[in-house]
């Protein structure tokens, strides 16, 4: 028996998504840009999928731009306002690598990049964002909905309410938030100008994501090529991937309650790990299924590998940083004092499935207990 407690890295495709993709591969495999019957079938499925994903975010269908995933979506959103290499970008150092790496590139082109502070609880400091905005010339503020490592829910709506009246565009990375926390009042694009999504975080397939836009939001293409996606994202679209995305999105409309049902088991698991000597990283508000802890005396790769051999799949942090020896940027932002150095060495993230049972938690605790005992 194996326990897959790495739901934040990727979710297994749900049956409806697999079925939708199989049907599309059989019946809608044509090029959506072609005018013959095969192309029209693919186009119809593509546009129906666009309508469903738009509804998930409270957007119009023409506000959904298909991308290869959340990374491309955030890159597209961040690059667009800074083509002239001027202006300022505000973000926190705990943003996903698709945002921070893009910020580094923009800084090399002359864009002023300002980093907001992060509290020890893992939340972006709203007052720090306000100070960054007060320095002027801010064109865009990037803020994640949920931190992918700690599960901390960020004050993205409050930050957007500060930024937009000052003329700044707000980009929300909602990859770890959609389907896991309630949408903000008015929908996701009721708060943000652009929203990044990834299908494989909600039970869809990898290789497909979306950038969802507020009506009328101007956007410039990141890639050059054909006129697909109204010229905003060239390249032939895959109707099967979008169909699977739409199938997962239909489930995500009602999945917040499913995740919430896991919260008592998550809390029980977290308390048991703390009883085994782990430090808990991050504080509420958090998503209901994530436990992020540090084990003193362990390195993350060593501990994750040992747990995997005993049947418990977890991760040392964000999957995009797997194999990187640098400490987590999220934890460095939260814990900068020398006394906290131990937290940076052995972090482990457990992200529980929504169907987790009490027996699963008891089994996971016993696996951790055995692995720790071997070290002692």
Secondary structure, 3 states (H helix, E strand, C coil): CCEECECCCCCCCCHHHHHHHHHHHHHCCCCCCCCCHHHHHHHHHHHHHHHHHHHHHCCCHHHEEEECCHHHHHHHHHHHCCCCCCCEEEEECCCCHHHHHHHHHHHHCCCEEEEECECCCCCECHHHHHHHHHCCCEEEEEEECECCCCCEECCHHHHHHHHHHHCCEEEEECCCCECCECCCCCCHHHHCCEEEEEHHHCCCCCCCEEEEECCCCCCCCCCCCCCHHHHCCCCCCCHHHHHHHHHHHHHHCCHHHHHHCCHHHHHHHHHHHHHCCEEECCCCCECCCEEEEEECCCCHHHHHHHHHHCCEECECCCHHHCCCCCCCHHHHHHCCCHHHHHHHHCEEEEECCCCCCHHHHHHHHHHHHHHHHHHC
